[in-house]
Amino acid sequence: MEILLAAFGGGVFGALIGALPAFIFTGVLGLVGIAVLLTTGNGVIVSEVAFGSLFGPHIAFAGGVAAAAYAAKVEKLKTGMDVLTPLAALNDPVVILIGGVFGVLGHIINNFYASIGLQTDTIAMTVVTSGIIARILFGSSGLINKKMKEKSMFGDRKAFITSILGALGIGMVISYLVDVTQVNILGFCVSAALLIFAQMGFGIPTTHHISLVAGYATIATGSIYVGIVFAILAQIVFNAAAYVFNTEVDTHIDPPAASIFICSFIIFIFLG
């Protein structure tokens, strides 16, 4: 009961401050936790704070996403795709309550996935599951992009090549650093924290799916070269997920989380 209460509070917090700000602090607290882990061996900040009831993406971020979806449904927010706005400003108790409910739901779903032994990143899979549930309940656009036949999945060729080159570069450096530190979430936390610049309005790319997948692959195989390959794969899967689930829709289903759970499934099953 105490854990469920904490999860409710984490979901409320994610709704109050907004989904992306909550996720940014996953990265910030994750980096603090990694520093403590490497110096003392104590991983509680990583497991219980950054990825637990307070800032766990399946709780705080997912709660914020669901609250935004509901707020848009009741016309308190322009679109349920808005993961930047702190929803406390809406002064709607039900919006905040939805965040808390989805915080609890995220905890329950993640525990279920873990308890049945799913060989994947269960937190990422929970974030996607929660987003799907929120869209079904509060969205009106349907589950997938209905205009897929009108545009290429890869969009502008130069933009696609740029994103692949970015994944290549990030994969190179993160795979090396993860191999040195043996901390597979290091790059993820750096990438998540850097999204503070996206919150400020700068157009920096989302990269935490690349960083985490590269880290998982590097640790699983001991090879930075495999980490680099999976970094590129993570970006390709991200592009596909964004095109199918997060284009021409009215609520947010997280493409990076989709990429992470799909790629981690491949890693854990075939390379672990």
PLY file of the C-alpha trace (Angstrom):
ply
format ascii 1.0
element vertex 272
property float x
property float y
property float z
element edge 271
property int vertex1
property int vertex2
end_header
0.00 0.00 0.00
2.85 2.39 0.80
4.41 1.80 -2.62
1.07 2.35 -4.35
0.57 5.60 -2.44
4.06 6.68 -3.48
3.29 5.80 -7.11
0.09 7.87 -6.93
2.11 10.78 -5.59
4.70 10.35 -8.34
1.99 10.45 -11.00
0.48 13.54 -9.43
3.91 15.16 -9.37
4.46 14.31 -13.04
1.14 15.93 -13.94
1.82 19.01 -11.84
5.23 19.79 -13.35
4.62 18.26 -16.80
5.73 15.01 -18.39
8.96 16.23 -19.99
10.19 18.19 -16.96
9.63 15.06 -14.86
11.61 12.99 -17.36
14.44 15.51 -17.42
14.81 15.01 -13.68
14.95 11.27 -14.25
18.18 12.02 -16.05
19.45 14.52 -13.49
18.77 12.27 -10.51
20.09 9.31 -12.49
23.43 11.07 -12.93
23.53 11.86 -9.21
22.68 8.24 -8.44
25.39 6.96 -10.78
27.95 9.16 -9.04
26.88 7.78 -5.67
26.87 4.23 -7.04
30.39 4.50 -8.44
31.78 6.03 -5.25
29.92 4.12 -2.54
28.32 1.13 -4.25
24.86 2.25 -3.06
22.35 2.22 -5.93
19.23 3.32 -4.04
19.04 6.76 -5.69
19.08 5.14 -9.12
16.56 2.40 -8.34
14.18 4.16 -5.93
14.35 7.84 -6.92
15.40 8.23 -10.57
13.63 5.06 -11.73
11.27 4.58 -8.79
8.14 6.25 -7.50
9.29 9.85 -7.81
10.82 10.18 -11.27
10.39 6.70 -12.79
9.29 7.29 -16.41
6.55 4.67 -16.06
5.12 6.69 -13.17
5.87 10.42 -13.40
6.33 10.80 -17.17
3.48 8.41 -17.98
1.25 10.16 -15.44
2.01 13.51 -17.04
1.30 12.14 -20.52
-2.07 10.72 -19.47
-3.02 13.90 -17.62
-2.22 15.96 -20.73
-4.33 13.61 -22.86
-7.28 14.05 -20.52
-6.76 17.83 -20.31
-6.96 18.05 -24.09
-10.09 15.90 -24.13
-11.84 18.36 -21.79
-10.43 21.30 -23.79
-8.14 22.58 -21.06
-5.08 21.99 -23.25
-4.70 22.55 -27.01
-3.40 19.06 -27.68
-2.72 15.87 -25.76
0.66 15.77 -27.52
1.80 18.58 -25.22
4.31 17.01 -22.80
6.03 20.30 -21.94
3.32 22.25 -20.11
3.15 21.98 -16.30
-0.49 21.07 -15.77
-0.72 22.69 -12.34
-1.43 25.92 -14.22
-4.75 24.51 -15.45
-6.16 24.46 -11.90
-8.19 21.34 -12.67
-8.11 18.74 -9.87
-9.34 15.96 -12.16
-6.38 16.47 -14.52
-3.98 16.03 -11.61
-5.97 13.06 -10.31
-5.59 11.35 -13.71
-1.83 11.72 -13.34
-1.96 9.99 -9.98
-4.14 7.15 -11.26
-1.77 6.52 -14.15
1.17 6.64 -11.76
-0.35 3.73 -9.87
-1.24 2.00 -13.14
2.36 2.37 -14.32
3.69 0.78 -11.16
1.25 -2.13 -11.43
1.90 -2.75 -15.13
5.68 -2.62 -14.74
5.56 -5.02 -11.78
3.38 -7.38 -13.80
5.74 -7.34 -16.78
8.70 -7.96 -14.49
6.92 -10.72 -12.55
6.22 -12.77 -15.69
9.85 -12.50 -16.70
9.55 -10.44 -19.87
12.99 -10.19 -21.44
12.88 -6.50 -22.25
13.13 -3.10 -20.59
9.84 -3.33 -18.71
9.82 0.35 -17.75
9.97 1.39 -21.40
7.30 -1.15 -22.32
5.12 0.19 -19.51
5.50 3.76 -20.79
4.25 2.62 -24.21
1.42 0.57 -22.69
0.32 3.51 -20.54
0.37 5.81 -23.56
-1.79 3.38 -25.54
-4.31 3.17 -22.69
-4.41 6.98 -22.41
-5.05 7.32 -26.15
-7.83 4.75 -26.09
-9.48 6.49 -23.14
-8.94 10.15 -24.01
-7.88 10.42 -27.66
-10.02 10.66 -30.77
-7.47 10.19 -33.56
-7.18 6.41 -33.39
-4.23 4.33 -32.35
-2.05 4.80 -35.43
-1.28 7.41 -38.07
-4.10 7.21 -40.63
-2.09 9.12 -43.25
0.83 6.70 -43.43
0.34 6.13 -47.15
0.69 9.83 -47.90
4.27 10.26 -46.65
7.40 8.18 -46.45
8.28 6.81 -43.02
11.76 8.29 -43.35
10.59 11.76 -44.34
13.19 14.14 -45.72
16.25 12.20 -46.92
18.79 14.63 -45.50
17.03 14.68 -42.13
17.01 10.89 -42.03
20.70 10.64 -42.91
21.50 13.27 -40.29
19.63 11.28 -37.64
21.52 8.10 -38.56
24.87 9.92 -38.43
23.86 11.28 -35.04
23.05 7.77 -33.82
26.39 6.56 -35.15
28.31 9.25 -33.29
26.36 8.85 -30.07
26.73 5.08 -30.28
30.47 5.39 -30.64
31.05 7.58 -27.60
28.39 6.09 -25.31
29.39 2.49 -26.07
32.98 3.37 -25.17
32.01 5.13 -21.94
29.64 2.34 -20.89
32.38 -0.21 -21.57
34.76 1.78 -19.36
32.33 2.42 -16.49
30.19 -0.72 -16.80
27.11 1.45 -16.12
24.60 0.74 -18.87
22.30 3.69 -18.04
25.04 6.34 -18.13
24.27 7.60 -21.63
20.53 7.42 -21.04
20.78 9.73 -18.04
22.99 12.21 -19.94
20.55 12.25 -22.86
17.52 12.63 -20.59
19.09 15.52 -18.68
19.99 17.30 -21.93
16.29 17.49 -22.82
16.16 20.52 -20.54
17.20 22.43 -23.66
14.18 21.06 -25.53
12.01 22.28 -22.65
13.59 25.71 -23.15
12.56 25.66 -26.80
15.82 24.69 -28.47
15.52 22.05 -31.17
17.90 19.47 -29.78
17.24 15.86 -30.81
15.88 13.13 -28.58
18.70 10.63 -28.01
18.04 8.63 -24.84
16.80 5.63 -26.82
20.11 5.54 -28.70
22.16 5.90 -25.52
20.35 3.24 -23.53
20.18 0.66 -26.31
23.89 1.17 -27.05
24.59 0.70 -23.33
22.54 -2.48 -23.13
24.23 -3.98 -26.19
27.71 -3.05 -25.02
27.25 -4.60 -21.59
25.60 -7.72 -23.04
28.42 -8.42 -25.49
31.44 -6.59 -24.14
31.84 -5.05 -27.58
31.50 -1.36 -28.39
31.08 -2.31 -32.05
27.86 -4.17 -31.28
26.79 -1.18 -29.19
27.29 1.09 -32.20
25.23 -1.18 -34.47
22.36 -1.21 -31.97
22.56 2.56 -31.56
21.77 2.89 -35.28
19.03 0.25 -35.03
17.50 2.16 -32.10
17.22 5.29 -34.23
15.62 3.41 -37.13
13.04 1.84 -34.80
12.45 5.26 -33.21
11.73 6.79 -36.63
9.27 4.00 -37.41
7.50 4.26 -34.04
7.23 8.04 -34.33
5.75 7.71 -37.83
3.23 5.02 -36.91
2.13 6.02 -33.41
3.01 9.68 -32.92
2.20 11.40 -36.24
-1.21 12.83 -37.13
-2.56 11.86 -33.68
-3.80 13.75 -30.64
-2.10 12.09 -27.65
1.48 11.03 -26.97
2.73 7.46 -27.31
6.45 7.67 -26.63
8.62 6.66 -29.65
11.88 6.46 -27.65
10.28 4.06 -25.18
9.01 1.93 -28.08
12.51 1.81 -29.53
14.04 0.91 -26.17
11.71 -1.97 -25.37
11.86 -3.45 -28.88
15.65 -3.23 -29.15
16.23 -4.37 -25.56
14.04 -7.40 -26.24
16.36 -8.34 -29.12
19.44 -7.76 -26.96
18.20 -9.62 -23.89
16.92 -12.60 -25.89
19.71 -13.04 -28.41
22.76 -11.39 -26.84
22.16 -11.58 -23.09
0 1
1 2
2 3
3 4
4 5
5 6
6 7
7 8
8 9
9 10
10 11
11 12
12 13
13 14
14 15
15 16
16 17
17 18
18 19
19 20
20 21
21 22
22 23
23 24
24 25
25 26
26 27
27 28
28 29
29 30
30 31
31 32
32 33
33 34
34 35
35 36
36 37
37 38
38 39
39 40
40 41
41 42
42 43
43 44
44 45
45 46
46 47
47 48
48 49
49 50
50 51
51 52
52 53
53 54
54 55
55 56
56 57
57 58
58 59
59 60
60 61
61 62
62 63
63 64
64 65
65 66
66 67
67 68
68 69
69 70
70 71
71 72
72 73
73 74
74 75
75 76
76 77
77 78
78 79
79 80
80 81
81 82
82 83
83 84
84 85
85 86
86 87
87 88
88 89
89 90
90 91
91 92
92 93
93 94
94 95
95 96
96 97
97 98
98 99
99 100
100 101
101 102
102 103
103 104
104 105
105 106
106 107
107 108
108 109
109 110
110 111
111 112
112 113
113 114
114 115
115 116
116 117
117 118
118 119
119 120
120 121
121 122
122 123
123 124
124 125
125 126
126 127
127 128
128 129
129 130
130 131
131 132
132 133
133 134
134 135
135 136
136 137
137 138
138 139
139 140
140 141
141 142
142 143
143 144
144 145
145 146
146 147
147 148
148 149
149 150
150 151
151 152
152 153
153 154
154 155
155 156
156 157
157 158
158 159
159 160
160 161
161 162
162 163
163 164
164 165
165 166
166 167
167 168
168 169
169 170
170 171
171 172
172 173
173 174
174 175
175 176
176 177
177 178
178 179
179 180
180 181
181 182
182 183
183 184
184 185
185 186
186 187
187 188
188 189
189 190
190 191
191 192
192 193
193 194
194 195
195 196
196 197
197 198
198 199
199 200
200 201
201 202
202 203
203 204
204 205
205 206
206 207
207 208
208 209
209 210
210 211
211 212
212 213
213 214
214 215
215 216
216 217
217 218
218 219
219 220
220 221
221 222
222 223
223 224
224 225
225 226
226 227
227 228
228 229
229 230
230 231
231 232
232 233
233 234
234 235
235 236
236 237
237 238
238 239
239 240
240 241
241 242
242 243
243 244
244 245
245 246
246 247
247 248
248 249
249 250
250 251
251 252
252 253
253 254
254 255
255 256
256 257
257 258
258 259
259 260
260 261
261 262
262 263
263 264
264 265
265 266
266 267
267 268
268 269
269 270
270 271
